[in-house]
Amino acid sequence: MTETIAAWPLTAEAFAPFGEVLEVSGPPTKLINAGKCGRWHDRALLDFADSRAGISIFQSECFALPHDFDLVERHPEGSQAFIPMSDDPFLVIVAPDEGGRPGDPLAFLTTGAQGVNIHRNVWHGVLTPLGGPGLFAVVDRIGTTPNLEEFRYPEPFRVTA
């Protein structure tokens, strides 16, 4: 039987146990470029074990709600930031760790003007754009050792708006 979970609006407070929301909020930290550009400085904790940060481009097929899933993954050696290169919303699925396995998942819906940084070792769903090209800049760990664990729930979950 498929369990249904609702996708909540993505907010910094609700997402804090899993990572940071990358968005413009409040006044800029400082003005740069002769006062013509606002900088919101150091918005995410990038965390890479014995490796380096890299920027990659991902392009995913688009999905629709309701969305059924059973697969989550985590990266024990590094955080992973997803920065959309369009203004289309995407779904962010995360789950707390419960003794080395993912607990019940939570789903968040971005506004289209938000990215996320998922902390190291946090269970999360696959990239799930809900419209447009599904094109993302991704900042994550580049290294020579494995950095992926996958888990399939015994029954799928259905995410609704």
Helices and strands as residue ranges (DSSP letters): E 3-9, H 12-15, E 19-22, E 30-32, E 37-39, E 52-59, E 67-74, E 80-84, E 90-95, E 97-98, E 101-102, E 106-109, E 115-118, E 123-124, E 128-129, E 135-142, E 149-160
